[in-house]
Amino acid sequence: MNIIRPLVEKWSVFILLLLDPTGICWTGMDRGGRCSSVAALRVGRAECCAGGARAPAAWSPRDLDSGEIFFYKALSGGVPCTACAESCAGVSCGAGRRCVVRDGRARCVCAAACRRVGSVCGTDGKTYSSLCRLRRRACRRRTKHLALDYPGPCQEGSCDQVRCGGDKRCVLDAELGAHCVRCGSCNVAGAPVCAVDGRTYAGFCALRKAACERGRALPLAYRGPCMANATCASIKCGPGQRCMSGGASGARCVSCGACEGGRARRQLCGSDARTYQSWCQLQRAACHAGRVVDPLHPGACRGSKNVTDNRVSRERRDGDVDSSRAL
């Protein structure tokens, strides 16, 4: 018995090697059925290709040393190999994606199924030439926030050309861009807040609902009920905020952060009759001067001078800005 057992074990290992010989696992397959990028050495096909479409791309049955692999790569364009997944059978890619076989490997690619033709507006405020283009962008960027807002190009300054579906209504945001939103309802009253229209609302939900119903953004002025003749001396702003005087609320708290370079810019005419290259630049100029400036309409003001970030920064360094002239 002691002699037979080792023989059985040796034959078992030999049979396993015949059934699944060791070879090389490759991370990708080049054109012509050859591989050049090693994932692992001395592994069987089953171990190499475990995991379906997420596994390395291909496997070759011969164990090669580094010199032989270099020879194949330099003179033959790679080592002959076979794909792990040669078909899309059993491969699940999820919504908005489909399986295709490329270079002998099953891959999940973005594939938008849509029938609508013509431009559409995305929830990012950008116009896309078709719904398919929008869905492909959302798939490639792996973002759940990008979706169809409404058909047709994105509108600015007016909701007249916007058609919202279902129970949605068109609302202009703080930058005067049009969006389709649901107004919703407020079942529980919150802590009172004062809006920039000088009215007190029963919490943030009531404030958002009022903005939705009137079709235009209604920013928060400050927490608590509105005060008669409010000034920057009588209201308290949160950390990182600055008080600006003016407007229907008398004063308001704002955050004066830096403008992001990659953000889409929309030229705006401010209530100070000056043109700003973006809403962010308008806010920064107002924060620096300490007085409220609201956007009047998209585009340049007639006969006004443009205001840029460089100018705002330079005025901040000089420290001698004439507020009555600037705003």
C-alpha positions, 0 to 999 in steps of 0.5 A: 500500500505504501508503494501504490499510493505515491504512484497514484498521486504522481499519475493524478498530477500528470493527468491534471497537467495533460488536462490543463497544462501550464502556460502564460496569461496575457493582459491583452491580445494584439492584432493577428492573434498574438500577445505581448504583455504578460499577466502571469507565468506558469498558470493553466488556462482555467486559472488564467481565464477565470472571471469571464470578461474581467479576466486577462484577455488571452492565454498561450500553452507554452511556458517561455522564459524572458529571453524567448518572450523578448524574441517573439515580441521583437521579431514576430510581433508577439507570442501566438495566443488564444482569447479567454472569451471568444464570444459574448455568451454569458457576459452581462454588461449592465444598462447602457452597455453591450458586449462586443468581441474585439481582438478576440476578447469580449468587451463591454462598450457604451451603446445607447439605444434610442430612437429620438433624433435631433438635439437635446439638453442634458442635466449638465446644461449642455446641448447634445446633437442627439440623445444617443450622444448624451447617453454615450457621454454619461456611460463613458464618464460613468456618471449617474447625474447626467440624463436628458433634461428636455428635447431641443437645445438648452435654453437661457434666460427664458422657459418659452421654448422648453417643453417639460414632460409629465409633472415637471416644470421649467425653472431658471437656475441662478445662472439663468439656465433653463431646467425641468424639475418637479416641484414636489410638496412639503409635509413638514415645516422647517426652521424659517429662512429668509430668501433674497425676495425679502420673504420668510419661508417655512424651511428649505423645502418651502423655499425650493417649492416656491422657486419651482412654482415661480419658475426662477431660482430663489437663493437663500439670503440668511437663516431665520425670519426676514428682518425689516431694514436688515443690514450686515450688522444685524444678520449673522453669516455662516463660516466661510461666508460674507455679507453683502448689502442690497436687494429686497432682503436688505442683506444676504450671506454668500460664499465667495469661492474661487472659480473653477477653470474647467467649468462651462462659462455663460456670459451674463449682464449684471444688475450693475450694468456690467458684463461678466464672463460667468456667474462665478465671476459676477459673484466674486466681483459682488463679494469683493465690493460687498454689494449685491449684484444679480444677473439680469439676462444672458449675454453682454450688457449694451455699452458695458465693459467686460469684467474678468477674474484678473481685474477682480484680483487686481482690484483686490490687491490694490485695495482702493476700489470705488464701490459706487463706480464698480457697482 
